[in-house]
Amino acid sequence: MVELSRKEVLIMTYSTGEKPGKGNYQCTTCGEIVHLDDDTDTLPPCPKCNHTTYRKV
């Protein structure tokens, strides 16, 4: 198993308001998945818990 540094983990997270591109993003608090259809879509607050940090899945 490869361990990531804190800096690498922070780089791999995205926040509400960012436009990280097409794909699925998982809330780092509750695990809810948000799907962005377009490269210009903006990450919303999590629809389940209102948290604002995601990771790409």
Secondary structure, 3 states (H helix, E strand, C coil): CCCCCHHHHHHCEEECCCCCCCEEEEECCCCCEEEECCCCCCCCCCCCCCCCEEEEC
